[in-house]
Amino acid sequence: MIVLHIPVCEAVAVRISMLLSACVLALTMAQASAQSDKQFAIIFNNTKNDGGFNELALQGLQRLKAEAKVDARENIIRTEEDSIRSMRTFAEFGIRNILLIGFINERAVEVVAKEFPDIHFTIIDGRVDLPNVRSVLFREDEAAYLVGVAAGLASRSGTVGFVGAMPIPPIKRFECGYVQGVLAARADARILRRYLGDDPRAFRDKEKAQQTTEALMKDGVDVTFAAAGYAGGGVLEGAALAGRLGIGVDTNQNGVFPGKILTSAVKRVDVAVYQAFKDAHNGVWTGGVQQLGLAQDGVGWARDSHNAALVADIGAKIDEAATAIKSGAVTVLPPDRAPACQ
């Protein structure tokens, strides 16, 4: 009888051993996967200290670093080729979560995300319809509508200006929302609109931005909205030096020239970056399109001690406009549907 049972016992032992090995392997792989999900990289455009869009992204990353005690690799790119090369390098190095800033990276993300389907890519301000890409878009037009209301109410000449870097979708949404807000506050307003160029270099051309603003002011503009990234500093400086008012963008720029910045159209890029990396860190990252507007607290207008006096008499009306948009009583139309923006 003993002889008959020995092979059976050995078989059972082998099975148990195999099951244990499989469990250990699965656990090891899960731990490796969990660890790799906590590897991050962020790619900035031109600079990470622009006082606006890229700097907000940096703040979101720093918040996660402080809370979760994680690290992240960083790179600064200037061209699409740089972006593709940087993403490939990070992916080949084993980075599992790569985040990029800006619409101009759309094609680059699409190319590399197809090559690395197991890597999570997040693009802020752009859209790529792939399962391993999270696209975070903002309702810039809603924020711009509010600062447009502010401009229409604050302008003494009845002529206001807009300076955009280049006519890409996010900037066009800023422009169109601004136009609608100005006209809602002042139907007879005159709105002069200018762009600095047709390629990403326009976002760095601070000198041209200041010259463009000076030209607008000669045409009677007394409030100018700058939607031009780093170059927008030239708009704000030109307006301030001439004793006119500027409107900041992306981050709260009211303190750049205190008392000379009427308000700022705020985009919570920091929140979008923080949330994307936090989701990855917690193992709940998902792809798809996310759109952040007033209802999601993703955009807004800035009010603080630097512009308190400037908006003292108009702040309530701006808040009323925000409430109307959130409730659906007012709809801010996209550029292709708004006659006033054509």
C-alpha positions in Angstrom: 0.0 0.0 0.0 2.8 2.4 0.8 4.4 1.8 -2.5 1.1 2.7 -4.2 0.7 6.0 -2.3 4.2 7.5 -2.7 3.7 8.6 -6.4 0.4 10.2 -5.5 1.9 12.1 -2.6 4.8 13.2 -4.8 2.3 14.4 -7.4 0.4 16.4 -4.9 3.6 17.9 -3.5 4.6 18.9 -7.0 1.2 20.5 -7.6 1.4 22.4 -4.4 4.9 23.6 -5.2 3.8 24.7 -8.6 0.9 26.6 -7.2 3.0 28.3 -4.6 5.6 29.3 -7.2 2.8 30.7 -9.4 1.4 32.7 -6.5 4.8 34.1 -5.7 5.4 35.0 -9.3 2.0 36.7 -9.6 2.6 38.6 -6.4 6.1 39.6 -7.6 4.7 40.8 -10.9 1.9 42.7 -9.2 4.4 44.4 -6.9 6.6 45.2 -9.9 3.6 46.6 -11.8 2.5 48.6 -8.8 6.0 50.0 -8.4 6.3 50.8 -12.1 3.0 52.7 -11.9 4.7 55.0 -9.5 7.3 56.1 -12.0 6.6 59.5 -13.5 8.0 61.8 -16.2 6.8 65.3 -17.2 7.7 67.1 -20.4 7.5 70.9 -20.5 7.4 73.2 -23.5 10.3 75.7 -23.8 10.5 76.4 -20.0 8.9 75.3 -16.7 9.1 78.7 -15.2 6.9 80.8 -17.5 4.8 82.3 -14.8 1.8 80.6 -16.4 0.9 77.3 -18.1 4.1 75.3 -17.6 4.7 76.7 -14.1 1.2 75.6 -13.1 2.0 72.1 -14.3 5.2 72.2 -12.2 3.1 73.2 -9.1 0.8 70.2 -9.6 3.8 67.9 -9.8 5.4 69.4 -6.7 2.2 68.9 -4.8 2.2 65.2 -5.5 5.9 65.0 -4.6 5.2 66.6 -1.3 2.2 64.4 -0.5 3.3 61.0 -1.8 7.1 61.4 -1.5 7.6 60.3 -5.1 10.1 61.5 -7.6 9.7 62.3 -11.3 11.9 62.8 -14.3 11.6 66.1 -16.2 12.6 67.4 -19.6 12.1 70.6 -21.5 11.4 70.4 -25.2 11.1 73.0 -28.0 10.1 71.0 -31.1 7.9 68.1 -31.9 10.9 66.0 -32.7 12.3 66.7 -29.2 8.9 65.6 -27.7 8.9 62.3 -29.6 12.5 61.6 -28.7 12.0 62.4 -25.1 8.9 60.2 -24.7 10.6 57.3 -26.3 13.6 57.6 -24.1 11.4 57.7 -20.9 9.3 54.8 -22.1 12.3 52.7 -23.0 13.8 53.5 -19.6 10.7 52.0 -18.0 8.8 55.1 -17.0 5.1 54.1 -16.8 3.4 57.5 -16.7 4.4 60.3 -19.0 2.7 63.7 -19.0 3.0 66.4 -21.6 1.9 70.1 -21.6 0.2 71.7 -24.6 -1.8 71.2 -27.7 1.3 71.3 -29.9 2.2 67.8 -28.5 -0.9 66.1 -29.9 0.7 64.4 -32.9 3.8 63.5 -30.9 1.7 61.8 -28.2 -0.3 59.9 -30.8 2.8 58.6 -32.5 4.6 57.4 -29.3 1.4 56.1 -27.5 0.8 53.7 -30.4 4.4 52.4 -30.0 4.0 51.8 -26.2 0.4 50.7 -25.6 1.2 49.7 -22.0 2.5 53.2 -21.0 0.1 55.8 -19.6 0.3 59.1 -21.4 -1.5 62.3 -20.2 -1.7 65.4 -22.4 -2.9 68.6 -20.9 -4.7 70.9 -23.4 -4.7 68.5 -26.2 -6.8 65.5 -27.4 -5.5 62.1 -28.5 -8.2 59.3 -28.8 -6.2 56.3 -27.8 -7.0 53.9 -24.8 -3.7 54.6 -23.1 -4.0 58.4 -23.3 -5.8 60.8 -20.9 -6.7 64.1 -22.7 -7.4 66.9 -20.3 -9.2 69.9 -22.0 -10.4 73.1 -20.4 -13.4 75.4 -21.1 -11.1 78.4 -21.8 -14.1 80.1 -23.4 -15.9 80.1 -20.0 -13.0 81.7 -18.1 -12.5 84.2 -21.0 -16.2 85.1 -21.0 -15.9 86.2 -17.4 -12.8 88.3 -18.0 -14.5 89.7 -21.1 -17.4 90.8 -18.9 -14.8 92.5 -16.7 -13.2 94.2 -19.6 -16.5 95.4 -21.0 -17.5 96.9 -17.7 -14.1 98.4 -16.9 -13.3 100.0 -20.3 -13.7 103.7 -20.4 -13.1 104.1 -24.1 -15.4 101.2 -25.2 -12.5 99.7 -27.1 -10.8 96.6 -25.8 -8.1 94.3 -27.1 -7.1 90.7 -27.4 -3.5 89.4 -28.1 -3.1 85.7 -28.8 0.1 83.8 -29.4 -1.0 81.6 -32.3 -4.4 80.5 -33.5 -4.5 77.0 -32.0 -7.8 75.7 -30.5 -7.2 76.6 -26.9 -6.3 80.2 -27.8 -9.2 80.5 -30.2 -11.5 79.4 -27.4 -10.0 82.2 -25.2 -10.5 84.7 -27.9 -14.1 83.7 -28.7 -15.2 83.5 -25.0 -13.7 86.9 -24.4 -15.6 88.4 -27.3 -18.9 87.0 -26.1 -18.3 88.3 -22.6 -17.3 91.8 -23.7 -20.4 92.1 -25.8 -22.6 90.7 -23.1 -21.4 93.5 -20.8 -21.3 96.2 -23.4 -23.1 95.5 -26.7 -21.5 98.5 -28.5 -17.9 97.6 -27.5 -15.2 97.6 -30.2 -12.9 94.6 -29.9 -9.5 94.6 -31.7 -7.9 91.1 -32.0 -4.3 90.3 -32.9 -2.0 87.2 -33.1 1.7 87.1 -32.7 2.5 84.3 -35.2 1.6 80.9 -36.7 4.1 78.7 -34.9 5.1 77.9 -31.3 7.8 80.5 -31.3 5.1 83.1 -30.9 4.6 82.0 -27.3 8.2 83.3 -26.6 8.1 86.5 -28.5 7.6 88.9 -25.6 9.0 91.9 -27.5 6.5 91.5 -30.3 3.7 91.1 -27.8 4.6 94.4 -26.2 4.9 96.2 -29.6 1.5 94.7 -30.6 -0.1 96.0 -27.4 1.4 99.5 -27.9 -0.1 99.5 -31.4 -3.5 98.5 -30.0 -3.4 101.2 -27.4 -2.8 103.8 -30.2 -6.1 102.6 -31.6 -7.9 103.4 -28.4 -7.7 100.1 -26.5 -7.6 100.6 -22.7 -8.0 96.9 -21.6 -6.1 94.1 -23.3 -6.4 90.4 -22.6 -3.1 88.5 -23.1 -3.5 84.8 -24.1 0.0 84.3 -25.2 1.9 82.3 -22.5 5.3 83.6 -21.7 4.9 86.3 -24.4 1.9 87.6 -22.6 4.2 89.2 -20.1 4.9 91.7 -22.9 1.2 92.5 -23.2 0.9 93.1 -19.5 4.0 95.2 -19.3 3.1 97.3 -22.3 -0.4 98.1 -20.9 1.0 98.8 -17.4 3.7 101.2 -18.7 1.0 103.1 -20.6 -1.3 103.4 -17.6 -3.8 101.0 -19.2 -5.2 97.7 -17.9 -4.1 94.1 -18.8 -5.8 90.8 -18.2 -3.6 87.8 -17.3 -4.0 84.2 -18.4 -3.7 80.6 -17.1 -2.5 81.4 -13.6 -3.3 84.4 -11.4 -1.1 87.1 -12.7 -2.7 90.0 -10.9 0.4 90.6 -8.8 2.8 91.0 -11.8 1.8 94.7 -12.1 -0.4 95.3 -9.0 -3.2 97.7 -9.8 -2.6 97.4 -13.5 -4.0 93.9 -14.1 -7.8 94.0 -14.1 -8.0 90.2 -13.5 -6.8 86.9 -14.9 -8.5 84.0 -16.7 -7.4 81.0 -14.7 -7.0 77.5 -15.8 -6.3 74.9 -13.1 -3.5 73.1 -14.9 -2.0 72.3 -11.6 -5.0 70.4 -10.5 -5.1 68.4 -13.8 -1.5 67.4 -13.5 -1.7 66.5 -9.8 -4.9 64.4 -10.4 -3.4 62.5 -13.3 -0.2 61.6 -11.4 -2.2 60.9 -8.2 -4.5 58.5 -10.0 -1.5 56.7 -11.4 0.1 56.5 -8.0 -3.1 55.1 -6.6 -3.5 52.6 -9.4 -6.7 54.1 -10.7 -5.5 56.0 -13.8 -7.8 55.9 -16.7 -7.6 57.1 -20.3 -10.2 59.1 -22.2 -11.2 62.8 -22.4 -11.8 65.0 -19.4 -13.2 68.5 -19.8 -12.9 71.0 -17.0 -15.0 74.1 -16.9 -16.6 76.4 -14.4 -18.9 73.6 -13.1 -15.8 71.5 -12.3 -13.9 74.4 -10.8 -11.4 73.9 -13.6 -11.4 77.5 -14.8 -12.4 80.9 -13.3 -11.4 84.5 -12.8 -8.9 85.9 -10.3 -9.8 88.3 -7.5 -7.3 89.2 -4.7 -5.7 92.1 -2.9 -3.9 93.2 -6.1 -7.0 93.9 -8.1 -9.6 94.4 -5.3 -10.0 98.1 -6.1 -10.3 97.5 -9.8 -13.2 95.0 -9.5 -14.9 96.4 -6.4 -17.8 97.8 -8.5 -18.0 95.0 -11.1 -17.1 91.8 -9.2 -20.7 91.0 -8.4 -21.7 91.1 -12.1 -18.8 88.9 -13.0 -19.9 86.4 -10.3 -23.5 86.6 -11.7 -22.2 85.7 -15.1 -20.3 82.7 -13.6 -23.4 81.5 -11.9 -25.4 81.8 -15.1 -22.9 79.7 -17.0 -22.8 77.0 -14.3 -26.6 76.8 -14.2 -27.0 76.7 -18.0 -28.8 80.0 -18.2 -25.9 81.3 -20.3 -24.2 79.2 -22.9 -20.8 80.2 -24.1 -20.6 79.2 -27.8 -17.5 77.6 -29.4 -15.7 79.5 -32.1 -17.3 77.7 -35.0 -20.8 78.5 -33.7 -20.4 82.0 -32.4 -21.2 84.6 -35.1 -19.5 87.4 -33.1 -16.2 85.4 -33.3 -16.0 85.1 -37.0 
